[in-house]
């Protein structure tokens, strides 16, 4: 994912967090798509999911506090989007931990689609508040 000004929500801290999250995603993407054994790739996928989860929790907590502070009228719906995403990532992480076969490309595409859509659509709803 390439950061562009279109991703900006006009909040320096949140923009920096989004940039950091995109960097985490890009690094995970590169590691997960690199050549290697299926066991090594599964471990890389698991580690990438954990990294995405941890950063997601940190970022969502910060963003939700900001939205509460500015009196964002759709806070509950936004929190639900965050919660649903974390649940999806947790589910995939459990599958990987349990030895189920999950393609790294599917994991990457799911995260990429959600991240891009969420920032460019949902987060833009509070960009000028």
C-alpha positions in Angstrom: 0.0 0.0 0.0 1.4 3.4 -1.0 0.5 6.3 1.4 -1.0 9.2 -0.4 -2.7 12.4 0.9 -6.0 10.7 0.1 -5.4 8.7 3.3 -5.1 11.8 5.5 -7.8 12.4 8.1 -6.3 15.8 8.9 -5.1 14.7 12.3 -1.3 14.5 12.6 -1.2 11.7 15.2 -3.8 9.5 13.5 -2.2 10.0 10.1 1.2 9.0 11.5 -0.5 5.9 13.1 -2.1 5.0 9.7 1.3 5.5 8.0 2.9 3.2 10.6 0.2 0.6 10.2 0.7 0.7 6.4 4.4 0.2 7.0 3.6 -2.8 9.2 1.3 -4.2 6.5 3.9 -3.7 3.7 6.6 -5.4 5.8 4.2 -8.3 6.6 3.2 -8.5 2.9 6.9 -8.7 1.8 7.7 -11.4 4.4 4.6 -13.4 3.7 5.0 -13.4 -0.1 8.8 -14.2 0.0 9.9 -17.7 -1.0 10.4 -20.2 1.7 9.1 -23.5 3.2 5.4 -23.8 4.0 6.3 -24.1 7.7 8.4 -20.9 7.6 5.6 -19.1 5.7 3.0 -20.3 8.2 5.2 -18.9 11.1 5.7 -15.6 9.2 1.9 -15.4 8.6 1.2 -16.0 12.3 3.7 -13.4 13.4 2.3 -10.9 10.9 -1.2 -11.5 12.2 -0.1 -10.9 15.8 1.7 -7.7 14.8 -1.3 -6.5 13.0 -3.5 -7.3 16.0 -1.3 -5.6 18.5 -1.0 -2.4 16.4 -4.7 -2.5 15.6 -5.7 -2.6 19.2 -3.3 0.3 20.0 -4.5 2.4 17.1 -8.2 1.7 17.5 -8.0 2.6 21.2 -6.3 5.9 20.3 -8.7 6.7 17.5 -11.8 5.8 19.5 -10.7 8.1 22.3 -10.2 10.9 19.8 -13.6 10.3 18.3 -15.2 10.4 21.7 -13.4 13.7 22.5 -14.6 15.3 19.4 -18.2 14.1 19.9 -18.3 12.0 16.8 -21.9 11.0 16.3 -21.1 7.6 14.7 -18.7 6.4 17.3 -20.6 3.2 18.2 -20.8 2.1 14.5 -17.1 2.9 14.1 -16.2 0.9 17.2 -18.1 -2.0 15.8 -16.1 -1.9 12.6 -12.9 -2.0 14.6 -14.2 -4.8 16.8 -15.4 -6.9 13.8 -12.0 -6.5 12.1 -10.1 -7.6 15.2 -12.4 -10.6 15.5 -11.7 -11.5 11.9 -8.0 -11.3 12.4 -8.2 -13.3 15.7 -10.2 -16.0 13.9 -7.6 -16.3 11.2 -4.8 -16.3 13.8 -6.6 -19.1 15.7 -6.9 -21.1 12.5 -3.1 -20.7 11.8 -2.2 -21.6 15.4 -4.4 -24.7 15.2 -2.5 -25.8 12.1 -5.3 -25.1 9.6 -4.1 -24.2 6.1 -4.7 -20.5 5.4 -3.0 -18.9 2.4 -0.8 -16.0 3.3 -2.1 -14.3 0.1 -5.6 -14.6 1.4 -4.6 -13.1 4.8 -2.8 -10.2 3.1 -5.7 -9.5 0.7 -8.2 -9.5 3.5 -6.1 -7.1 5.6 -5.2 -4.9 2.7 -8.9 -4.6 1.5 -10.1 -3.7 5.0 -7.3 -1.3 5.8 -7.6 0.7 2.5 -11.4 0.7 2.6 -11.6 1.7 6.3 -9.1 4.6 6.0 -10.4 5.9 2.7 -14.1 5.6 3.5 -14.9 5.2 7.2 -12.1 7.3 8.7 -12.7 10.0 6.1 -16.1 10.6 7.7 -14.4 12.3 10.7 -11.6 13.9 8.7 -13.0 17.4 8.9 -14.3 17.3 12.4 
